């Protein structure tokens, strides 16, 4: 009795490979269609396309009062942090 793989195993595997390649082509085509509908380019990100304005967003600026509030909150956090450090070291 011969050992190893029989020729029928190789034929079955070859036929399975052909079938899977056909399925892969169908899936790739569906992916292309969906990307075309979304307007996503091949090398682009998978995120939704930018707003209808197109170009990059304008940089948002904070008002002076908002910057003061943020700075005050940060100073408060640092003061609490320093107080904790001083309490541990003493």
PyMOL Python script that loads the backbone (N, CA, C, O; Angstrom):
from pymol import cmd

cmd.read_pdbstr("""\
ATOM      1  N   UNK A   1       0.832  -1.169   0.000  1.00  0.00           N
ATOM      2  CA  UNK A   1       0.000   0.000   0.000  1.00  0.00           C
ATOM      3  C   UNK A   1       0.885   1.244   0.000  1.00  0.00           C
ATOM      4  O   UNK A   1       1.797   1.329   0.822  1.00  0.00           O
ATOM      5  N   UNK A   2       0.645   2.239  -0.915  1.00  0.00           N
ATOM      6  CA  UNK A   2       1.506   3.415  -0.996  1.00  0.00           C
ATOM      7  C   UNK A   2       1.269   4.353   0.179  1.00  0.00           C
ATOM      8  O   UNK A   2       0.154   4.500   0.680  1.00  0.00           O
ATOM      9  N   UNK A   3       2.352   4.975   0.593  1.00  0.00           N
ATOM     10  CA  UNK A   3       2.259   5.946   1.684  1.00  0.00           C
ATOM     11  C   UNK A   3       2.246   7.358   1.122  1.00  0.00           C
ATOM     12  O   UNK A   3       2.610   7.576  -0.033  1.00  0.00           O
ATOM     13  N   UNK A   4       1.822   8.325   1.945  1.00  0.00           N
ATOM     14  CA  UNK A   4       1.786   9.716   1.504  1.00  0.00           C
ATOM     15  C   UNK A   4       0.414  10.088   0.979  1.00  0.00           C
ATOM     16  O   UNK A   4      -0.576   9.386   1.187  1.00  0.00           O
ATOM     17  N   UNK A   5       0.394  11.191   0.307  1.00  0.00           N
ATOM     18  CA  UNK A   5      -0.884  11.695  -0.210  1.00  0.00           C
ATOM     19  C   UNK A   5      -1.232  11.040  -1.531  1.00  0.00           C
ATOM     20  O   UNK A   5      -0.361  10.770  -2.358  1.00  0.00           O
ATOM     21  N   UNK A   6      -2.489  10.793  -1.712  1.00  0.00           N
ATOM     22  CA  UNK A   6      -2.916  10.225  -2.989  1.00  0.00           C
ATOM     23  C   UNK A   6      -3.174  11.362  -3.971  1.00  0.00           C
ATOM     24  O   UNK A   6      -3.296  12.522  -3.578  1.00  0.00           O
ATOM     25  N   UNK A   7      -3.254  11.016  -5.250  1.00  0.00           N
ATOM     26  CA  UNK A   7      -3.475  12.039  -6.273  1.00  0.00           C
ATOM     27  C   UNK A   7      -4.863  12.652  -6.151  1.00  0.00           C
ATOM     28  O   UNK A   7      -5.069  13.794  -6.562  1.00  0.00           O
ATOM     29  N   UNK A   8      -5.810  11.919  -5.596  1.00  0.00           N
ATOM     30  CA  UNK A   8      -7.157  12.465  -5.451  1.00  0.00           C
ATOM     31  C   UNK A   8      -7.173  13.588  -4.410  1.00  0.00           C
ATOM     32  O   UNK A   8      -7.958  14.529  -4.528  1.00  0.00           O
ATOM     33  N   UNK A   9      -6.299  13.493  -3.378  1.00  0.00           N
ATOM     34  CA  UNK A   9      -6.207  14.570  -2.390  1.00  0.00           C
ATOM     35  C   UNK A   9      -5.714  15.850  -3.047  1.00  0.00           C
ATOM     36  O   UNK A   9      -6.248  16.927  -2.783  1.00  0.00           O
ATOM     37  N   UNK A  10      -4.702  15.743  -3.898  1.00  0.00           N
ATOM     38  CA  UNK A  10      -4.148  16.911  -4.577  1.00  0.00           C
ATOM     39  C   UNK A  10      -5.189  17.526  -5.504  1.00  0.00           C
ATOM     40  O   UNK A  10      -5.302  18.749  -5.589  1.00  0.00           O
ATOM     41  N   UNK A  11      -5.952  16.679  -6.202  1.00  0.00           N
ATOM     42  CA  UNK A  11      -6.984  17.186  -7.100  1.00  0.00           C
ATOM     43  C   UNK A  11      -8.077  17.902  -6.324  1.00  0.00           C
ATOM     44  O   UNK A  11      -8.549  18.960  -6.739  1.00  0.00           O
ATOM     45  N   UNK A  12      -8.473  17.332  -5.213  1.00  0.00           N
ATOM     46  CA  UNK A  12      -9.509  17.946  -4.378  1.00  0.00           C
ATOM     47  C   UNK A  12      -9.042  19.287  -3.853  1.00  0.00           C
ATOM     48  O   UNK A  12      -9.798  20.258  -3.853  1.00  0.00           O
ATOM     49  N   UNK A  13      -7.787  19.344  -3.399  1.00  0.00           N
ATOM     50  CA  UNK A  13      -7.252  20.604  -2.896  1.00  0.00           C
ATOM     51  C   UNK A  13      -7.159  21.657  -3.997  1.00  0.00           C
ATOM     52  O   UNK A  13      -7.446  22.831  -3.763  1.00  0.00           O
ATOM     53  N   UNK A  14      -6.758  21.238  -5.196  1.00  0.00           N
ATOM     54  CA  UNK A  14      -6.668  22.172  -6.314  1.00  0.00           C
ATOM     55  C   UNK A  14      -8.046  22.724  -6.666  1.00  0.00           C
ATOM     56  O   UNK A  14      -8.191  23.918  -6.929  1.00  0.00           O
ATOM     57  N   UNK A  15      -9.043  21.869  -6.672  1.00  0.00           N
ATOM     58  CA  UNK A  15     -10.411  22.316  -6.974  1.00  0.00           C
ATOM     59  C   UNK A  15     -10.920  23.259  -5.878  1.00  0.00           C
ATOM     60  O   UNK A  15     -11.592  24.248  -6.171  1.00  0.00           O
ATOM     61  N   UNK A  16     -10.603  22.956  -4.634  1.00  0.00           N
ATOM     62  CA  UNK A  16     -11.015  23.820  -3.531  1.00  0.00           C
ATOM     63  C   UNK A  16     -10.358  25.186  -3.663  1.00  0.00           C
ATOM     64  O   UNK A  16     -10.992  26.214  -3.426  1.00  0.00           O
ATOM     65  N   UNK A  17      -9.079  25.191  -4.044  1.00  0.00           N
ATOM     66  CA  UNK A  17      -8.357  26.446  -4.220  1.00  0.00           C
ATOM     67  C   UNK A  17      -8.996  27.303  -5.298  1.00  0.00           C
ATOM     68  O   UNK A  17      -9.157  28.511  -5.124  1.00  0.00           O
ATOM     69  N   UNK A  18      -9.359  26.685  -6.404  1.00  0.00           N
ATOM     70  CA  UNK A  18     -10.021  27.416  -7.491  1.00  0.00           C
ATOM     71  C   UNK A  18     -11.343  28.000  -6.994  1.00  0.00           C
ATOM     72  O   UNK A  18     -11.663  29.154  -7.282  1.00  0.00           O
ATOM     73  N   UNK A  19     -12.095  27.215  -6.260  1.00  0.00           N
ATOM     74  CA  UNK A  19     -13.374  27.697  -5.743  1.00  0.00           C
ATOM     75  C   UNK A  19     -13.201  28.876  -4.796  1.00  0.00           C
ATOM     76  O   UNK A  19     -13.950  29.850  -4.864  1.00  0.00           O
ATOM     77  N   UNK A  20     -12.216  28.785  -3.918  1.00  0.00           N
ATOM     78  CA  UNK A  20     -11.978  29.882  -2.980  1.00  0.00           C
ATOM     79  C   UNK A  20     -11.485  31.134  -3.691  1.00  0.00           C
ATOM     80  O   UNK A  20     -11.827  32.246  -3.289  1.00  0.00           O
ATOM     81  N   UNK A  21     -10.685  30.970  -4.743  1.00  0.00           N
ATOM     82  CA  UNK A  21     -10.225  32.135  -5.490  1.00  0.00           C
ATOM     83  C   UNK A  21     -11.396  32.837  -6.180  1.00  0.00           C
ATOM     84  O   UNK A  21     -11.426  34.066  -6.250  1.00  0.00           O
ATOM     85  N   UNK A  22     -12.339  32.080  -6.680  1.00  0.00           N
ATOM     86  CA  UNK A  22     -13.525  32.672  -7.307  1.00  0.00           C
ATOM     87  C   UNK A  22     -14.337  33.437  -6.262  1.00  0.00           C
ATOM     88  O   UNK A  22     -14.797  34.551  -6.514  1.00  0.00           O
ATOM     89  N   UNK A  23     -14.506  32.832  -5.095  1.00  0.00           N
ATOM     90  CA  UNK A  23     -15.229  33.507  -4.014  1.00  0.00           C
ATOM     91  C   UNK A  23     -14.510  34.786  -3.602  1.00  0.00           C
ATOM     92  O   UNK A  23     -15.156  35.799  -3.332  1.00  0.00           O
ATOM     93  N   UNK A  24     -13.182  34.750  -3.550  1.00  0.00           N
ATOM     94  CA  UNK A  24     -12.388  35.926  -3.178  1.00  0.00           C
ATOM     95  C   UNK A  24     -12.597  37.040  -4.200  1.00  0.00           C
ATOM     96  O   UNK A  24     -12.728  38.206  -3.827  1.00  0.00           O
ATOM     97  N   UNK A  25     -12.629  36.691  -5.483  1.00  0.00           N
ATOM     98  CA  UNK A  25     -12.864  37.695  -6.520  1.00  0.00           C
ATOM     99  C   UNK A  25     -14.236  38.343  -6.352  1.00  0.00           C
ATOM    100  O   UNK A  25     -14.380  39.553  -6.522  1.00  0.00           O
ATOM    101  N   UNK A  26     -15.244  37.535  -6.017  1.00  0.00           N
ATOM    102  CA  UNK A  26     -16.585  38.076  -5.807  1.00  0.00           C
ATOM    103  C   UNK A  26     -16.599  39.024  -4.613  1.00  0.00           C
ATOM    104  O   UNK A  26     -17.207  40.093  -4.669  1.00  0.00           O
ATOM    105  N   UNK A  27     -15.930  38.633  -3.539  1.00  0.00           N
ATOM    106  CA  UNK A  27     -15.883  39.474  -2.336  1.00  0.00           C
ATOM    107  C   UNK A  27     -15.134  40.770  -2.635  1.00  0.00           C
ATOM    108  O   UNK A  27     -15.571  41.843  -2.218  1.00  0.00           O
ATOM    109  N   UNK A  28     -14.004  40.682  -3.356  1.00  0.00           N
ATOM    110  CA  UNK A  28     -13.247  41.879  -3.712  1.00  0.00           C
ATOM    111  C   UNK A  28     -14.094  42.835  -4.550  1.00  0.00           C
ATOM    112  O   UNK A  28     -14.021  44.049  -4.363  1.00  0.00           O
ATOM    113  N   UNK A  29     -14.886  42.305  -5.461  1.00  0.00           N
ATOM    114  CA  UNK A  29     -15.751  43.146  -6.286  1.00  0.00           C
ATOM    115  C   UNK A  29     -16.799  43.848  -5.430  1.00  0.00           C
ATOM    116  O   UNK A  29     -17.065  45.034  -5.625  1.00  0.00           O
ATOM    117  N   UNK A  30     -17.395  43.126  -4.484  1.00  0.00           N
ATOM    118  CA  UNK A  30     -18.379  43.739  -3.581  1.00  0.00           C
ATOM    119  C   UNK A  30     -17.728  44.850  -2.759  1.00  0.00           C
ATOM    120  O   UNK A  30     -18.330  45.905  -2.557  1.00  0.00           O
ATOM    121  N   UNK A  31     -16.504  44.621  -2.284  1.00  0.00           N
ATOM    122  CA  UNK A  31     -15.788  45.637  -1.511  1.00  0.00           C
ATOM    123  C   UNK A  31     -15.553  46.868  -2.375  1.00  0.00           C
ATOM    124  O   UNK A  31     -15.736  47.990  -1.903  1.00  0.00           O
ATOM    125  N   UNK A  32     -15.154  46.685  -3.623  1.00  0.00           N
ATOM    126  CA  UNK A  32     -14.943  47.820  -4.530  1.00  0.00           C
ATOM    127  C   UNK A  32     -16.235  48.602  -4.734  1.00  0.00           C
ATOM    128  O   UNK A  32     -16.220  49.833  -4.749  1.00  0.00           O
ATOM    129  N   UNK A  33     -17.344  47.899  -4.890  1.00  0.00           N
ATOM    130  CA  UNK A  33     -18.626  48.576  -5.087  1.00  0.00           C
ATOM    131  C   UNK A  33     -19.001  49.402  -3.860  1.00  0.00           C
ATOM    132  O   UNK A  33     -19.450  50.541  -3.989  1.00  0.00           O
ATOM    133  N   UNK A  34     -18.820  48.837  -2.685  1.00  0.00           N
ATOM    134  CA  UNK A  34     -19.172  49.553  -1.459  1.00  0.00           C
ATOM    135  C   UNK A  34     -18.269  50.769  -1.280  1.00  0.00           C
ATOM    136  O   UNK A  34     -18.739  51.844  -0.907  1.00  0.00           O
ATOM    137  N   UNK A  35     -16.988  50.604  -1.543  1.00  0.00           N
ATOM    138  CA  UNK A  35     -16.071  51.744  -1.422  1.00  0.00           C
ATOM    139  C   UNK A  35     -16.430  52.838  -2.415  1.00  0.00           C
ATOM    140  O   UNK A  35     -16.334  54.023  -2.097  1.00  0.00           O
ATOM    141  N   UNK A  36     -16.841  52.452  -3.609  1.00  0.00           N
ATOM    142  CA  UNK A  36     -17.241  53.443  -4.609  1.00  0.00           C
ATOM    143  C   UNK A  36     -18.464  54.216  -4.127  1.00  0.00           C
ATOM    144  O   UNK A  36     -18.560  55.425  -4.336  1.00  0.00           O
ATOM    145  N   UNK A  37     -19.391  53.523  -3.487  1.00  0.00           N
ATOM    146  CA  UNK A  37     -20.579  54.191  -2.967  1.00  0.00           C
ATOM    147  C   UNK A  37     -20.221  55.143  -1.830  1.00  0.00           C
ATOM    148  O   UNK A  37     -20.829  56.203  -1.684  1.00  0.00           O
ATOM    149  N   UNK A  38     -19.232  54.758  -1.027  1.00  0.00           N
ATOM    150  CA  UNK A  38     -18.814  55.605   0.089  1.00  0.00           C
ATOM    151  C   UNK A  38     -17.886  56.723  -0.363  1.00  0.00           C
ATOM    152  O   UNK A  38     -17.706  57.706   0.356  1.00  0.00           O
ATOM    153  N   UNK A  39     -17.306  56.585  -1.525  1.00  0.00           N
ATOM    154  CA  UNK A  39     -16.381  57.597  -2.015  1.00  0.00           C
ATOM    155  C   UNK A  39     -15.002  57.454  -1.406  1.00  0.00           C
ATOM    156  O   UNK A  39     -14.258  58.432  -1.328  1.00  0.00           O
ATOM    157  N   UNK A  40     -14.646  56.256  -0.974  1.00  0.00           N
ATOM    158  CA  UNK A  40     -13.343  56.016  -0.363  1.00  0.00           C
ATOM    159  C   UNK A  40     -12.393  55.525  -1.437  1.00  0.00           C
ATOM    160  O   UNK A  40     -12.711  54.614  -2.201  1.00  0.00           O
ATOM    161  N   UNK A  41     -11.217  56.144  -1.484  1.00  0.00           N
ATOM    162  CA  UNK A  41     -10.212  55.703  -2.447  1.00  0.00           C
ATOM    163  C   UNK A  41      -9.508  54.464  -1.940  1.00  0.00           C
ATOM    164  O   UNK A  41      -9.592  54.123  -0.760  1.00  0.00           O
ATOM    165  N   UNK A  42      -8.810  53.789  -2.848  1.00  0.00           N
ATOM    166  CA  UNK A  42      -8.154  52.534  -2.495  1.00  0.00           C
ATOM    167  C   UNK A  42      -7.137  52.727  -1.375  1.00  0.00           C
ATOM    168  O   UNK A  42      -7.137  51.949  -0.421  1.00  0.00           O
ATOM    169  N   UNK A  43      -6.275  53.732  -1.456  1.00  0.00           N
ATOM    170  CA  UNK A  43      -5.240  53.939  -0.452  1.00  0.00           C
ATOM    171  C   UNK A  43      -5.699  54.772   0.718  1.00  0.00           C
ATOM    172  O   UNK A  43      -4.946  54.947   1.677  1.00  0.00           O
ATOM    173  N   UNK A  44      -6.932  55.302   0.670  1.00  0.00           N
ATOM    174  CA  UNK A  44      -7.418  56.197   1.707  1.00  0.00           C
ATOM    175  C   UNK A  44      -7.801  55.471   2.973  1.00  0.00           C
ATOM    176  O   UNK A  44      -7.731  54.245   3.059  1.00  0.00           O
ATOM    177  N   UNK A  45      -8.205  56.249   3.949  1.00  0.00           N
ATOM    178  CA  UNK A  45      -8.608  55.650   5.216  1.00  0.00           C
ATOM    179  C   UNK A  45     -10.004  55.073   5.088  1.00  0.00           C
ATOM    180  O   UNK A  45     -10.733  55.378   4.143  1.00  0.00           O
ATOM    181  N   UNK A  46     -10.362  54.254   6.030  1.00  0.00           N
ATOM    182  CA  UNK A  46     -11.675  53.626   5.994  1.00  0.00           C
ATOM    183  C   UNK A  46     -12.733  54.499   6.642  1.00  0.00           C
ATOM    184  O   UNK A  46     -13.903  54.120   6.691  1.00  0.00           O
ATOM    185  N   UNK A  47     -12.339  55.668   7.143  1.00  0.00           N
ATOM    186  CA  UNK A  47     -13.292  56.568   7.781  1.00  0.00           C
ATOM    187  C   UNK A  47     -14.194  57.199   6.728  1.00  0.00           C
ATOM    188  O   UNK A  47     -13.902  57.155   5.533  1.00  0.00           O
ATOM    189  N   UNK A  48     -15.279  57.778   7.185  1.00  0.00           N
ATOM    190  CA  UNK A  48     -16.216  58.421   6.272  1.00  0.00           C
ATOM    191  C   UNK A  48     -15.534  59.598   5.580  1.00  0.00           C
ATOM    192  O   UNK A  48     -14.639  60.209   6.163  1.00  0.00           O
ATOM    193  N   UNK A  49     -15.929  59.928   4.366  1.00  0.00           N
ATOM    194  CA  UNK A  49     -15.309  61.036   3.664  1.00  0.00           C
ATOM    195  C   UNK A  49     -15.541  62.353   4.396  1.00  0.00           C
ATOM    196  O   UNK A  49     -16.474  62.479   5.189  1.00  0.00           O
ATOM    197  N   UNK A  50     -14.687  63.322   4.123  1.00  0.00           N
ATOM    198  CA  UNK A  50     -14.765  64.620   4.798  1.00  0.00           C
ATOM    199  C   UNK A  50     -16.091  65.298   4.477  1.00  0.00           C
ATOM    200  O   UNK A  50     -16.796  64.915   3.543  1.00  0.00           O
ATOM    201  N   UNK A  51     -16.407  66.291   5.257  1.00  0.00           N
ATOM    202  CA  UNK A  51     -17.651  67.034   5.053  1.00  0.00           C
ATOM    203  C   UNK A  51     -17.672  67.612   3.641  1.00  0.00           C
ATOM    204  O   UNK A  51     -16.638  67.665   2.975  1.00  0.00           O
ATOM    205  N   UNK A  52     -18.832  68.040   3.191  1.00  0.00           N
ATOM    206  CA  UNK A  52     -18.975  68.493   1.812  1.00  0.00           C
ATOM    207  C   UNK A  52     -18.074  69.673   1.488  1.00  0.00           C
ATOM    208  O   UNK A  52     -17.833  69.954   0.313  1.00  0.00           O
ATOM    209  N   UNK A  53     -17.565  70.378   2.509  1.00  0.00           N
ATOM    210  CA  UNK A  53     -16.659  71.495   2.289  1.00  0.00           C
ATOM    211  C   UNK A  53     -15.382  71.043   1.595  1.00  0.00           C
ATOM    212  O   UNK A  53     -14.767  71.814   0.858  1.00  0.00           O
ATOM    213  N   UNK A  54     -14.986  69.806   1.827  1.00  0.00           N
ATOM    214  CA  UNK A  54     -13.853  69.260   1.123  1.00  0.00           C
ATOM    215  C   UNK A  54     -12.530  69.446   1.824  1.00  0.00           C
ATOM    216  O   UNK A  54     -11.997  68.479   2.369  1.00  0.00           O
ATOM    217  N   UNK A  55     -11.981  70.630   1.837  1.00  0.00           N
ATOM    218  CA  UNK A  55     -10.635  70.883   2.329  1.00  0.00           C
ATOM    219  C   UNK A  55     -10.477  70.645   3.817  1.00  0.00           C
ATOM    220  O   UNK A  55     -11.411  70.217   4.495  1.00  0.00           O
ATOM    221  N   UNK A  56      -9.287  70.928   4.313  1.00  0.00           N
ATOM    222  CA  UNK A  56      -9.032  70.729   5.740  1.00  0.00           C
ATOM    223  C   UNK A  56      -9.847  71.691   6.590  1.00  0.00           C
ATOM    224  O   UNK A  56     -10.209  72.783   6.152  1.00  0.00           O
ATOM    225  N   UNK A  57     -10.126  71.265   7.804  1.00  0.00           N
ATOM    226  CA  UNK A  57     -10.912  72.111   8.696  1.00  0.00           C
ATOM    227  C   UNK A  57     -10.096  73.299   9.144  1.00  0.00           C
ATOM    228  O   UNK A  57      -8.870  73.234   9.229  1.00  0.00           O
ATOM    229  N   UNK A  58     -10.792  74.393   9.431  1.00  0.00           N
ATOM    230  CA  UNK A  58     -10.120  75.569   9.960  1.00  0.00           C
ATOM    231  C   UNK A  58      -9.750  75.309  11.410  1.00  0.00           C
ATOM    232  O   UNK A  58     -10.461  74.605  12.127  1.00  0.00           O
ATOM    233  N   UNK A  59      -8.642  75.877  11.832  1.00  0.00           N
ATOM    234  CA  UNK A  59      -8.183  75.711  13.200  1.00  0.00           C
ATOM    235  C   UNK A  59      -9.096  76.525  14.112  1.00  0.00           C
ATOM    236  O   UNK A  59      -9.352  77.705  13.874  1.00  0.00           O
ATOM    237  N   UNK A  60      -9.581  75.858  15.171  1.00  0.00           N
ATOM    238  CA  UNK A  60     -10.462  76.550  16.095  1.00  0.00           C
ATOM    239  C   UNK A  60      -9.624  77.272  17.133  1.00  0.00           C
ATOM    240  O   UNK A  60      -8.616  76.746  17.604  1.00  0.00           O
ATOM    241  N   UNK A  61     -10.038  78.467  17.485  1.00  0.00           N
ATOM    242  CA  UNK A  61      -9.307  79.233  18.489  1.00  0.00           C
ATOM    243  C   UNK A  61     -10.174  79.390  19.725  1.00  0.00           C
ATOM    244  O   UNK A  61     -11.401  79.456  19.645  1.00  0.00           O
ATOM    245  N   UNK A  62      -9.510  79.446  20.864  1.00  0.00           N
ATOM    246  CA  UNK A  62     -10.209  79.635  22.128  1.00  0.00           C
ATOM    247  C   UNK A  62     -10.286  81.117  22.445  1.00  0.00           C
ATOM    248  O   UNK A  62      -9.401  81.896  22.091  1.00  0.00           O
ATOM    249  N   UNK A  63     -11.348  81.483  23.109  1.00  0.00           N
ATOM    250  CA  UNK A  63     -11.458  82.874  23.545  1.00  0.00           C
ATOM    251  C   UNK A  63     -10.493  83.093  24.708  1.00  0.00           C
ATOM    252  O   UNK A  63     -10.003  82.143  25.319  1.00  0.00           O
ATOM    253  N   UNK A  64     -10.236  84.346  24.993  1.00  0.00           N
ATOM    254  CA  UNK A  64      -9.321  84.683  26.090  1.00  0.00           C
ATOM    255  C   UNK A  64      -9.874  84.169  27.418  1.00  0.00           C
ATOM    256  O   UNK A  64      -9.115  83.680  28.256  1.00  0.00           O
ATOM    257  N   UNK A  65     -11.174  84.275  27.615  1.00  0.00           N
ATOM    258  CA  UNK A  65     -11.756  83.818  28.879  1.00  0.00           C
ATOM    259  C   UNK A  65     -11.644  82.297  29.009  1.00  0.00           C
ATOM    260  O   UNK A  65     -11.423  81.785  30.107  1.00  0.00           O
ATOM    261  N   UNK A  66     -11.793  81.582  27.911  1.00  0.00           N
ATOM    262  CA  UNK A  66     -11.654  80.125  27.946  1.00  0.00           C
ATOM    263  C   UNK A  66     -10.223  79.734  28.280  1.00  0.00           C
ATOM    264  O   UNK A  66      -9.997  78.809  29.060  1.00  0.00           O
ATOM    265  N   UNK A  67      -9.252  80.436  27.691  1.00  0.00           N
ATOM    266  CA  UNK A  67      -7.848  80.148  28.012  1.00  0.00           C
ATOM    267  C   UNK A  67      -7.559  80.419  29.482  1.00  0.00           C
ATOM    268  O   UNK A  67      -6.816  79.669  30.115  1.00  0.00           O
ATOM    269  N   UNK A  68      -8.142  81.488  30.034  1.00  0.00           N
ATOM    270  CA  UNK A  68      -7.940  81.796  31.459  1.00  0.00           C
ATOM    271  C   UNK A  68      -8.535  80.707  32.339  1.00  0.00           C
ATOM    272  O   UNK A  68      -7.919  80.307  33.327  1.00  0.00           O
ATOM    273  N   UNK A  69      -9.729  80.219  31.993  1.00  0.00           N
ATOM    274  CA  UNK A  69     -10.352  79.152  32.784  1.00  0.00           C
ATOM    275  C   UNK A  69      -9.516  77.880  32.750  1.00  0.00           C
ATOM    276  O   UNK A  69      -9.335  77.220  33.773  1.00  0.00           O
ATOM    277  N   UNK A  70      -9.012  77.542  31.574  1.00  0.00           N
ATOM    278  CA  UNK A  70      -8.193  76.340  31.435  1.00  0.00           C
ATOM    279  C   UNK A  70      -6.899  76.497  32.231  1.00  0.00           C
ATOM    280  O   UNK A  70      -6.476  75.566  32.916  1.00  0.00           O
ATOM    281  N   UNK A  71      -6.273  77.661  32.145  1.00  0.00           N
ATOM    282  CA  UNK A  71      -5.034  77.906  32.877  1.00  0.00           C
ATOM    283  C   UNK A  71      -5.267  77.835  34.380  1.00  0.00           C
ATOM    284  O   UNK A  71      -4.452  77.271  35.112  1.00  0.00           O
ATOM    285  N   UNK A  72      -6.375  78.405  34.842  1.00  0.00           N
ATOM    286  CA  UNK A  72      -6.679  78.375  36.277  1.00  0.00           C
ATOM    287  C   UNK A  72      -6.908  76.941  36.745  1.00  0.00           C
ATOM    288  O   UNK A  72      -6.448  76.560  37.821  1.00  0.00           O
ATOM    289  N   UNK A  73      -7.604  76.157  35.959  1.00  0.00           N
ATOM    290  CA  UNK A  73      -7.859  74.764  36.328  1.00  0.00           C
ATOM    291  C   UNK A  73      -6.551  73.976  36.377  1.00  0.00           C
ATOM    292  O   UNK A  73      -6.358  73.135  37.254  1.00  0.00           O
ATOM    293  N   UNK A  74      -5.658  74.253  35.434  1.00  0.00           N
ATOM    294  CA  UNK A  74      -4.372  73.556  35.426  1.00  0.00           C
ATOM    295  C   UNK A  74      -3.526  73.968  36.624  1.00  0.00           C
ATOM    296  O   UNK A  74      -2.877  73.123  37.240  1.00  0.00           O
ATOM    297  N   UNK A  75      -3.525  75.250  36.960  1.00  0.00           N
ATOM    298  CA  UNK A  75      -2.786  75.698  38.149  1.00  0.00           C
ATOM    299  C   UNK A  75      -3.330  75.031  39.399  1.00  0.00           C
ATOM    300  O   UNK A  75      -2.563  74.644  40.280  1.00  0.00           O
ATOM    301  N   UNK A  76      -4.652  74.893  39.487  1.00  0.00           N
ATOM    302  CA  UNK A  76      -5.271  74.246  40.642  1.00  0.00           C
ATOM    303  C   UNK A  76      -4.829  72.780  40.732  1.00  0.00           C
ATOM    304  O   UNK A  76      -4.515  72.291  41.817  1.00  0.00           O
ATOM    305  N   UNK A  77      -4.806  72.072  39.576  1.00  0.00           N
ATOM    306  CA  UNK A  77      -4.378  70.674  39.573  1.00  0.00           C
ATOM    307  C   UNK A  77      -2.928  70.543  40.022  1.00  0.00           C
ATOM    308  O   UNK A  77      -2.593  69.652  40.802  1.00  0.00           O
ATOM    309  N   UNK A  78      -2.072  71.428  39.529  1.00  0.00           N
ATOM    310  CA  UNK A  78      -0.663  71.370  39.917  1.00  0.00           C
ATOM    311  C   UNK A  78      -0.487  71.680  41.401  1.00  0.00           C
ATOM    312  O   UNK A  78       0.346  71.068  42.069  1.00  0.00           O
ATOM    313  N   UNK A  79      -1.258  72.617  41.912  1.00  0.00           N
ATOM    314  CA  UNK A  79      -1.160  72.949  43.336  1.00  0.00           C
ATOM    315  C   UNK A  79      -1.549  71.743  44.186  1.00  0.00           C
ATOM    316  O   UNK A  79      -0.888  71.444  45.180  1.00  0.00           O
ATOM    317  N   UNK A  80      -2.604  71.060  43.804  1.00  0.00           N
ATOM    318  CA  UNK A  80      -3.010  69.855  44.537  1.00  0.00           C
ATOM    319  C   UNK A  80      -1.942  68.770  44.434  1.00  0.00           C
ATOM    320  O   UNK A  80      -1.675  68.064  45.407  1.00  0.00           O
ATOM    321  N   UNK A  81      -1.344  68.641  43.282  1.00  0.00           N
ATOM    322  CA  UNK A  81      -0.298  67.637  43.082  1.00  0.00           C
ATOM    323  C   UNK A  81       0.902  67.947  43.979  1.00  0.00           C
ATOM    324  O   UNK A  81       1.447  67.056  44.630  1.00  0.00           O
ATOM    325  N   UNK A  82       1.305  69.220  44.007  1.00  0.00           N
ATOM    326  CA  UNK A  82       2.450  69.608  44.843  1.00  0.00           C
ATOM    327  C   UNK A  82       2.134  69.412  46.319  1.00  0.00           C
ATOM    328  O   UNK A  82       3.005  69.032  47.101  1.00  0.00           O
ATOM    329  N   UNK A  83       0.885  69.671  46.698  1.00  0.00           N
ATOM    330  CA  UNK A  83       0.494  69.503  48.091  1.00  0.00           C
ATOM    331  C   UNK A  83       0.605  68.028  48.495  1.00  0.00           C
ATOM    332  O   UNK A  83       1.063  67.712  49.593  1.00  0.00           O
ATOM    333  N   UNK A  84       0.176  67.117  47.585  1.00  0.00           N
ATOM    334  CA  UNK A  84       0.288  65.677  47.856  1.00  0.00           C
ATOM    335  C   UNK A  84       1.749  65.270  47.992  1.00  0.00           C
ATOM    336  O   UNK A  84       2.104  64.496  48.881  1.00  0.00           O
ATOM    337  N   UNK A  85       2.600  65.797  47.104  1.00  0.00           N
ATOM    338  CA  UNK A  85       4.023  65.462  47.172  1.00  0.00           C
ATOM    339  C   UNK A  85       4.654  65.966  48.468  1.00  0.00           C
ATOM    340  O   UNK A  85       5.474  65.275  49.071  1.00  0.00           O
ATOM    341  N   UNK A  86       4.273  67.162  48.892  1.00  0.00           N
ATOM    342  CA  UNK A  86       4.828  67.727  50.125  1.00  0.00           C
ATOM    343  C   UNK A  86       4.360  66.908  51.333  1.00  0.00           C
ATOM    344  O   UNK A  86       5.112  66.722  52.289  1.00  0.00           O
ATOM    345  N   UNK A  87       3.133  66.429  51.287  1.00  0.00           N
ATOM    346  CA  UNK A  87       2.609  65.627  52.395  1.00  0.00           C
ATOM    347  C   UNK A  87       3.306  64.285  52.496  1.00  0.00           C
ATOM    348  O   UNK A  87       3.493  63.778  53.602  1.00  0.00           O
ATOM    349  N   UNK A  88       3.689  63.701  51.391  1.00  0.00           N
ATOM    350  CA  UNK A  88       4.360  62.397  51.400  1.00  0.00           C
ATOM    351  C   UNK A  88       5.807  62.549  51.866  1.00  0.00           C
ATOM    352  O   UNK A  88       6.332  61.682  52.564  1.00  0.00           O
ATOM    353  N   UNK A  89       6.446  63.646  51.480  1.00  0.00           N
ATOM    354  CA  UNK A  89       7.861  63.828  51.784  1.00  0.00           C
ATOM    355  C   UNK A  89       8.104  64.214  53.233  1.00  0.00           C
ATOM    356  O   UNK A  89       9.216  64.008  53.719  1.00  0.00           O
ATOM    357  N   UNK A  90       7.132  64.763  53.954  1.00  0.00           N
ATOM    358  CA  UNK A  90       7.339  65.249  55.315  1.00  0.00           C
ATOM    359  C   UNK A  90       7.202  64.194  56.350  1.00  0.00           C
ATOM    360  O   UNK A  90       7.353  64.472  57.539  1.00  0.00           O
TER     361      UNK A  90
END
""", "prot")
cmd.dss("prot")
cmd.show_as("cartoon", "prot")
cmd.util.cbc("prot")
cmd.orient("prot")
